[in-house]
Amino acid sequence: MKRWIWVPVALVIALASGVASAAQGDWLGRARIININPDASSSALNLDASTETTVELDFTYFVTNNLGMELILATKKHDITAGGAAVGDVSLLPPTLTLQYHFAPDSPSFRPYVGAGINFTKFYDINLGGGTLTVDSSSWGGALQIGADFPINKTFFFNVDIKKIWIDTDVKAVATGATAANFKINPVVIGLGVGMKF
């Protein structure tokens, strides 16, 4: 066999050996651009929240070769409408913790995962109804996740990630404390980004 035939084989072997796998005890860090798409509904007032784009950071620790725990951090202000009319805005900080199952953590090309967990959402910078309305300061909810990492080399990788996060709060009158509506935001969060293994 001619020697040149071994060149592509050698290149494939070199490429595969240059992509390190994630394993128990490893840390991954990612930076994503995310699009937050609220699936909003309310018990009254016909409330809605704006779609927004921002930056998200997350860190994953591998408990085993296949199981990882990911903490997701991002914050963004959303415009709020009632029946299509602007009523103000509110900022959300929803740190989310998921337990992930990584199907192929040692794949040299495609590493899919799924996750499920909880989020704690903090509402702040509340500006609703010209100061006549407010919302509960925080909420707890579930989270589901699906995504994949695409290795570039033994340290860096591309990432695609989709999350469904359940967030709801009560909208209240400032003067009386009476609840005007229960407001479910429940966004789908689509992210693209890059990451690295530590």
BAFI-3210 file (N, C-alpha, C; in Angstrom, 3 decimals, decimal comma, padded with zeros to 6 digits):
// residues 198
n [1|2|3|4|5|6|7|8|9|10|11|12|13|14|15|16|17|18|19|20|21|22|23|24|25|26|27|28|29|30|31|32|33|34|35|36|37|38|39|40|41|42|43|44|45|46|47|48|49|50|51|52|53|54|55|56|57|58|59|60|61|62|63|64|65|66|67|68|69|70|71|72|73|74|75|76|77|78|79|80|81|82|83|84|85|86|87|88|89|90|91|92|93|94|95|96|97|98|99|100|101|102|103|104|105|106|107|108|109|110|111|112|113|114|115|116|117|118|119|120|121|122|123|124|125|126|127|128|129|130|131|132|133|134|135|136|137|138|139|140|141|142|143|144|145|146|147|148|149|150|151|152|153|154|155|156|157|158|159|160|161|162|163|164|165|166|167|168|169|170|171|172|173|174|175|176|177|178|179|180|181|182|183|184|185|186|187|188|189|190|191|192|193|194|195|196|197|198]
n.u [000,851|000,497|002,337|001,095|-001,584|-001,934|-001,928|-004,481|-005,636|-003,889|-004,306|-006,977|-006,761|-005,049|-006,627|-008,769|-007,440|-006,746|-008,966|-010,146|-012,000|-014,861|-014,965|-015,515|-015,263|-014,401|-014,706|-016,857|-017,147|-019,329|-020,225|-023,004|-025,037|-028,294|-031,731|-034,662|-037,799|-040,785|-043,557|-046,157|-048,892|-051,867|-054,014|-055,728|-056,047|-054,670|-051,820|-048,460|-045,035|-042,002|-039,972|-036,546|-032,961|-029,847|-026,799|-025,637|-024,155|-022,723|-021,888|-020,653|-020,351|-018,933|-020,296|-020,231|-018,910|-020,986|-022,997|-023,797|-023,815|-025,322|-025,079|-026,856|-026,626|-028,090|-029,486|-032,170|-034,067|-037,550|-040,118|-043,442|-046,775|-050,313|-053,025|-051,906|-051,163|-048,627|-047,392|-045,207|-042,042|-039,939|-037,206|-035,597|-033,896|-032,971|-031,434|-030,583|-030,536|-029,537|-029,665|-027,806|-027,784|-025,252|-024,887|-022,773|-020,032|-017,380|-017,221|-015,711|-016,932|-019,705|-021,693|-024,352|-026,873|-029,295|-031,344|-032,727|-034,258|-034,345|-035,414|-034,741|-036,250|-035,555|-037,217|-036,679|-036,024|-038,646|-041,120|-044,113|-047,301|-046,982|-045,987|-048,070|-048,527|-047,072|-044,930|-044,606|-041,581|-040,020|-039,796|-040,237|-039,547|-039,790|-037,422|-036,445|-034,162|-032,270|-029,494|-026,286|-022,772|-020,094|-017,050|-014,080|-011,326|-009,100|-009,724|-011,658|-015,097|-018,086|-021,482|-024,923|-028,101|-031,244|-033,774|-036,590|-038,240|-040,049|-041,734|-043,476|-045,532|-047,314|-049,203|-049,664|-051,617|-050,085|-051,058|-053,030|-052,255|-053,683|-054,194|-053,965|-053,598|-052,423|-049,357|-047,870|-044,775|-042,888|-040,607|-039,160|-035,857|-033,352|-030,104|-026,826|-023,381|-019,976|-017,600|-015,379|-013,183|-012,137]
n.v [-001,198|002,213|004,881|007,380|006,917|006,468|008,954|010,469|008,746|008,997|011,683|011,707|010,136|011,752|014,026|013,015|012,225|014,659|015,760|016,072|014,190|014,818|014,083|012,452|014,786|016,879|020,322|022,390|025,449|027,853|030,414|031,976|033,408|034,232|033,839|034,902|033,729|034,430|032,436|033,600|034,017|034,983|035,224|037,305|040,589|040,153|039,844|040,197|039,476|040,843|039,523|038,883|039,377|038,315|037,818|034,732|032,891|029,788|027,003|023,749|020,851|017,657|014,978|012,250|010,306|010,596|012,110|015,434|018,539|021,599|025,080|027,900|031,229|034,345|037,545|039,848|042,671|042,925|044,171|044,844|044,196|044,883|043,578|044,390|047,011|049,108|048,653|048,914|047,756|045,025|043,480|040,310|037,818|034,715|032,299|028,970|025,553|022,532|018,971|017,034|014,575|013,248|011,883|011,029|011,666|011,426|011,694|012,628|014,511|015,115|015,799|015,156|016,163|015,979|017,664|018,354|020,357|022,957|026,380|029,515|032,513|035,902|038,919|042,251|045,855|046,852|048,289|049,119|049,995|052,739|052,841|051,950|049,264|046,111|043,167|039,848|039,243|037,039|033,708|030,122|027,446|024,816|023,354|022,364|020,903|020,662|019,893|020,291|019,762|020,653|019,619|021,559|021,512|020,026|021,646|023,684|024,255|024,368|025,274|024,384|025,069|024,494|025,581|025,140|027,066|027,423|030,081|032,116|034,722|036,841|039,648|042,678|045,254|048,164|049,921|048,540|045,891|043,893|041,105|041,361|039,761|036,502|035,872|034,153|033,513|031,749|031,083|029,968|029,311|029,893|029,122|029,908|029,306|029,346|027,237|026,013|023,504|022,942]
n.w [000,000|-000,794|000,757|001,061|001,462|004,130|005,250|005,549|007,440|009,611|010,192|011,066|013,376|014,871|015,198|016,668|019,006|019,940|021,085|024,085|026,519|028,654|032,113|035,314|037,921|036,349|035,245|033,333|031,609|030,228|027,870|026,664|024,078|024,569|023,673|025,035|025,275|026,357|027,339|027,993|030,300|032,066|034,963|034,930|033,425|031,060|030,620|029,323|028,448|027,177|024,489|024,800|024,385|025,666|027,595|028,854|031,494|032,451|034,567|034,743|036,671|036,677|038,166|037,841|035,087|033,288|034,490|035,182|037,012|036,515|036,845|036,010|034,993|034,485|033,628|032,938|031,790|031,264|029,186|030,109|029,205|029,161|027,772|025,385|025,838|027,119|030,395|031,946|033,263|034,348|036,010|035,818|037,617|037,250|038,556|037,773|038,493|037,194|036,815|034,746|032,131|030,260|027,185|025,534|026,590|025,846|023,139|020,038|018,439|018,840|021,552|023,139|025,584|028,266|030,668|033,945|036,461|038,971|039,363|040,897|040,972|041,077|041,326|040,405|040,326|039,787|037,901|037,450|036,256|036,734|039,306|040,820|040,837|041,785|042,062|043,488|045,270|044,612|043,111|042,825|040,578|038,064|035,685|032,422|030,070|027,044|025,012|023,332|023,059|020,909|020,232|019,714|020,163|022,595|024,714|024,127|022,995|020,960|021,767|021,887|023,192|024,732|026,860|029,008|031,282|034,254|035,528|037,750|039,188|041,514|040,649|042,249|043,879|044,965|046,920|048,403|048,596|047,455|045,298|041,852|039,623|038,714|037,282|034,760|033,365|032,167|030,246|027,076|026,470|024,251|023,363|022,093|022,081|023,380|025,030|027,627|028,951|032,256]
ca.u [000,000|001,286|002,432|000,212|-002,914|-001,982|-001,984|-005,777|-005,854|-003,102|-004,952|-008,162|-006,295|-004,501|-007,737|-009,511|-006,642|-006,626|-010,222|-010,244|-013,366|-015,219|-015,011|-015,811|-014,380|-014,120|-015,570|-017,049|-017,711|-019,869|-020,821|-023,980|-026,018|-029,576|-032,974|-035,649|-039,115|-041,823|-044,842|-046,831|-050,335|-052,234|-055,381|-056,492|-055,291|-054,078|-050,429|-047,458|-043,661|-041,271|-038,869|-035,297|-031,690|-028,825|-025,681|-025,789|-022,980|-023,049|-020,780|-021,066|-019,423|-019,249|-020,344|-019,697|-018,568|-022,187|-023,880|-023,246|-024,695|-025,066|-025,662|-027,061|-026,764|-028,393|-030,509|-032,638|-035,292|-038,612|-041,253|-044,692|-047,970|-051,622|-053,879|-051,139|-050,767|-047,469|-047,651|-043,944|-041,020|-039,410|-035,999|-035,616|-032,644|-033,431|-030,428|-031,214|-029,653|-030,047|-028,899|-027,740|-027,221|-024,465|-024,953|-021,502|-019,084|-016,055|-017,315|-014,847|-017,632|-021,077|-021,919|-025,694|-027,251|-030,599|-031,269|-033,937|-033,882|-035,181|-034,912|-035,199|-036,271|-035,632|-037,748|-036,158|-036,264|-040,045|-041,726|-045,373|-048,465|-046,598|-045,762|-049,277|-048,508|-045,808|-045,011|-043,877|-040,144|-039,316|-040,597|-039,548|-040,176|-039,016|-036,661|-036,020|-033,045|-031,672|-028,434|-025,150|-021,465|-019,376|-015,653|-013,163|-010,061|-009,200|-010,134|-012,798|-016,189|-019,308|-022,624|-026,307|-028,840|-032,632|-034,340|-037,928|-038,188|-041,345|-041,636|-044,739|-045,595|-048,578|-049,206|-050,451|-051,775|-049,187|-051,803|-053,824|-051,681|-054,598|-053,676|-054,712|-053,481|-051,266|-048,673|-046,935|-043,867|-042,568|-039,907|-038,266|-034,582|-032,529|-028,758|-025,665|-022,211|-018,713|-017,227|-014,052|-013,034|-011,107]
ca.v [000,000|003,436|005,582|008,546|006,479|006,525|010,354|010,816|007,943|009,624|012,950|011,394|009,691|012,924|014,888|012,368|012,242|016,044|016,191|015,407|013,949|015,246|012,932|012,763|015,776|017,986|021,494|023,072|026,785|028,277|031,736|031,860|034,433|033,556|034,517|034,542|033,809|034,105|031,833|034,271|033,981|035,544|034,939|038,517|041,714|039,798|040,279|039,577|039,940|040,965|038,640|039,619|038,689|038,722|036,886|033,778|032,134|028,595|026,159|022,363|019,952|016,262|014,138|011,007|010,533|010,927|013,019|016,741|019,530|022,873|026,300|028,835|032,587|035,392|038,480|040,713|043,433|042,647|045,083|044,169|044,802|044,373|043,739|045,079|048,350|049,088|048,957|049,097|046,735|044,370|042,688|038,955|037,094|033,351|031,232|027,667|024,408|021,323|017,724|016,660|013,297|013,392|010,573|010,646|012,677|011,247|011,758|013,667|015,423|015,471|015,385|015,608|016,013|016,455|018,048|018,781|020,946|023,988|027,750|030,504|033,776|037,140|040,064|043,501|047,030|046,710|049,561|048,700|050,828|054,033|052,695|051,483|047,803|045,443|041,705|039,151|039,450|035,845|032,510|028,868|026,707|023,744|023,645|021,250|021,347|019,755|020,615|019,513|020,394|020,232|019,921|022,193|020,865|019,402|022,626|024,519|023,622|025,126|024,756|024,730|024,708|024,956|025,351|025,589|027,447|027,818|031,257|032,845|035,649|037,552|041,099|043,212|046,694|048,664|050,601|047,640|044,553|042,939|040,461|041,689|038,658|035,608|036,092|033,081|033,973|030,436|031,271|029,046|030,020|029,266|029,677|029,495|029,853|028,625|026,814|025,423|022,555|023,320]
ca.w [000,000|-000,873|002,038|001,171|001,883|005,585|005,716|006,143|008,645|010,674|010,542|011,859|014,692|015,574|015,570|017,751|020,223|020,404|021,683|025,378|026,961|030,000|033,008|036,710|038,535|035,427|035,201|032,067|031,681|028,936|027,690|025,586|023,736|024,693|023,327|026,049|024,641|027,336|026,976|029,100|030,484|033,363|035,394|034,611|032,861|029,756|030,724|028,472|028,677|025,914|024,132|024,993|024,128|026,619|027,773|029,951|031,915|033,218|035,005|034,925|037,373|036,396|039,361|037,287|033,682|032,518|035,218|035,505|037,637|035,858|037,386|034,910|035,513|033,512|034,081|031,859|032,001|030,305|029,102|030,443|028,621|029,567|026,607|024,353|026,293|028,006|031,809|032,652|033,070|035,539|035,758|036,370|037,827|037,525|038,606|037,556|038,727|036,548|036,799|033,335|031,691|029,028|026,532|024,911|027,065|025,252|021,675|019,472|017,538|019,204|022,928|023,549|026,986|028,720|032,064|034,650|037,739|039,567|039,302|041,864|040,238|041,848|040,591|040,940|039,468|039,383|037,502|036,841|036,515|037,295|040,740|041,515|040,856|042,065|041,990|044,548|045,075|044,122|042,849|042,549|039,502|037,449|034,465|031,569|029,220|026,067|024,323|022,840|022,887|019,706|020,539|018,763|020,515|023,909|025,715|023,749|022,269|020,700|022,514|021,563|024,388|024,823|028,185|029,378|032,689|034,764|036,403|037,894|040,312|041,672|040,457|043,364|044,041|046,004|047,986|049,247|048,661|046,826|044,086|040,636|038,672|038,740|036,010|034,407|032,306|031,586|028,966|026,379|026,336|023,216|023,497|021,307|022,741|023,420|026,371|027,823|030,034|033,228]
c.u [000,880|001,215|001,411|-001,193|-003,055|-002,118|-003,359|-006,084|-005,127|-003,743|-006,186|-007,774|-005,784|-005,615|-008,500|-008,743|-006,498|-007,889|-010,410|-011,699|-013,582|-015,381|-015,284|-014,770|-014,051|-015,139|-015,654|-017,614|-018,170|-020,331|-021,729|-024,656|-027,364|-030,714|-034,051|-037,033|-040,198|-043,049|-045,822|-048,332|-050,628|-053,686|-056,312|-055,536|-054,639|-052,623|-049,523|-046,102|-042,898|-040,233|-037,575|-034,098|-030,647|-027,721|-025,961|-024,451|-023,444|-021,791|-021,321|-019,961|-019,868|-019,134|-019,844|-019,321|-019,774|-023,102|-023,166|-024,282|-024,325|-025,801|-025,666|-027,337|-027,008|-029,416|-030,906|-033,907|-036,280|-039,664|-042,535|-045,858|-049,217|-052,581|-053,215|-050,678|-049,620|-047,863|-046,366|-042,946|-040,584|-038,201|-036,095|-034,194|-033,026|-032,313|-031,097|-030,179|-030,274|-029,094|-028,961|-027,257|-026,561|-024,325|-023,602|-020,413|-017,692|-016,090|-016,417|-015,609|-018,976|-021,388|-023,283|-025,941|-028,692|-030,470|-032,631|-033,511|-034,866|-034,561|-035,519|-035,113|-036,443|-036,138|-037,217|-036,345|-037,679|-040,646|-043,006|-046,500|-048,132|-046,394|-046,963|-049,341|-047,121|-045,998|-044,308|-042,386|-039,425|-040,291|-039,673|-040,287|-039,244|-038,278|-036,337|-035,020|-032,647|-030,609|-027,338|-023,909|-020,794|-017,904|-014,904|-011,768|-010,196|-009,635|-011,441|-013,849|-017,291|-020,448|-023,936|-027,168|-030,248|-033,163|-035,795|-037,904|-039,563|-041,182|-043,027|-044,695|-046,990|-048,357|-050,160|-050,541|-050,905|-049,971|-052,474|-053,192|-052,552|-053,998|-054,573|-054,683|-052,310|-050,657|-047,650|-046,102|-043,333|-041,811|-039,280|-036,999|-033,696|-031,156|-027,749|-024,434|-020,963|-018,398|-015,822|-014,075|-011,898|-010,431]
c.v [001,238|004,218|006,708|008,179|006,581|007,953|010,708|010,027|008,566|010,925|012,719|010,975|010,873|013,835|014,303|012,428|013,654|016,584|015,419|015,251|014,533|014,003|013,412|013,722|016,956|019,114|021,998|024,460|027,204|029,726|031,642|033,203|033,733|034,468|033,994|034,794|033,444|033,460|032,305|034,050|034,557|035,241|036,122|039,509|041,416|040,256|039,515|040,180|039,890|039,872|039,444|038,738|039,221|037,664|035,998|033,100|030,876|027,802|024,765|021,591|018,519|015,434|012,737|011,319|010,979|011,947|014,317|017,613|020,894|024,004|027,352|030,219|033,568|036,325|039,393|041,444|043,122|043,747|044,283|044,938|044,153|044,638|044,504|046,471|048,256|049,447|049,104|048,004|046,175|043,537|041,353|038,418|035,663|032,300|029,867|026,562|023,176|020,150|017,199|015,220|013,512|012,013|010,103|011,641|012,567|011,277|012,868|014,700|015,923|014,912|015,887|015,382|016,462|016,788|018,417|019,344|021,993|025,357|028,567|031,856|034,943|038,252|041,349|044,616|046,993|048,089|049,253|049,659|052,168|053,998|052,210|049,960|047,289|043,946|041,115|039,213|038,238|034,717|031,314|028,149|025,643|024,216|022,338|021,774|020,243|020,545|019,692|020,386|019,791|020,596|020,560|021,601|020,339|020,361|023,318|023,748|024,644|024,489|025,277|024,232|025,295|024,588|025,828|025,835|027,929|028,909|031,871|033,705|036,246|039,045|041,691|044,730|047,152|049,205|049,633|046,270|043,500|042,388|040,783|040,546|037,778|035,625|034,993|033,552|032,787|030,510|030,001|029,839|029,251|029,920|029,070|030,096|029,003|028,275|026,275|024,474|023,012|022,078]
c.w [000,000|000,435|002,170|001,622|003,409|006,117|006,282|007,409|009,827|011,130|011,407|013,272|015,505|016,042|016,744|019,064|020,775|021,023|022,975|025,780|028,353|030,865|034,428|037,279|037,642|035,594|033,764|032,355|030,301|029,006|026,472|025,315|023,753|024,244|024,268|025,469|025,650|026,693|028,048|029,091|031,864|033,668|035,138|033,969|031,515|029,664|029,764|028,811|027,369|025,744|024,185|024,673|025,105|026,658|028,987|030,229|032,634|033,523|035,298|035,633|037,121|037,671|039,029|035,835|032,861|033,180|035,568|036,190|037,079|036,572|036,295|035,490|034,374|034,127|032,923|032,286|030,885|030,356|029,329|029,816|029,213|028,414|025,489|024,736|027,290|029,431|032,607|032,333|034,410|035,137|036,482|036,478|038,207|037,556|038,607|037,726|038,099|036,759|035,379|033,164|030,339|028,390|025,998|025,311|026,465|023,727|021,134|018,634|018,056|020,580|023,413|025,040|027,182|030,193|032,629|035,989|038,207|039,320|040,434|041,168|041,198|040,934|041,233|039,914|038,893|039,113|036,721|037,229|037,131|038,794|041,515|041,628|041,203|041,863|043,203|044,246|044,492|043,831|042,651|041,423|038,939|036,203|033,748|030,548|028,251|025,319|023,847|022,790|021,658|019,877|019,380|018,931|021,936|025,008|025,381|022,939|021,998|021,491|021,940|022,711|024,321|026,198|028,224|030,874|033,121|035,826|036,522|039,160|040,394|041,469|041,487|043,305|045,202|047,187|048,945|049,456|048,028|045,539|042,899|039,638|039,051|037,343|035,792|033,219|031,505|030,255|028,401|026,074|025,359|023,235|022,541|021,971|022,591|024,865|026,410|029,008|030,931|033,797]
res [m|k|r|w|i|w|v|p|v|a|l|v|i|a|l|a|s|g|v|a|s|a|a|q|g|d|w|l|g|r|a|r|i|i|n|i|n|p|d|a|s|s|s|a|l|n|l|d|a|s|t|e|t|t|v|e|l|d|f|t|y|f|v|t|n|n|l|g|m|e|l|i|l|a|t|k|k|h|d|i|t|a|g|g|a|a|v|g|d|v|s|l|l|p|p|t|l|t|l|q|y|h|f|a|p|d|s|p|s|f|r|p|y|v|g|a|g|i|n|f|t|k|f|y|d|i|n|l|g|g|g|t|l|t|v|d|s|s|s|w|g|g|a|l|q|i|g|a|d|f|p|i|n|k|t|f|f|f|n|v|d|i|k|k|i|w|i|d|t|d|v|k|a|v|a|t|g|a|t|a|a|n|f|k|i|n|p|v|v|i|g|l|g|v|g|m|k|f]
***
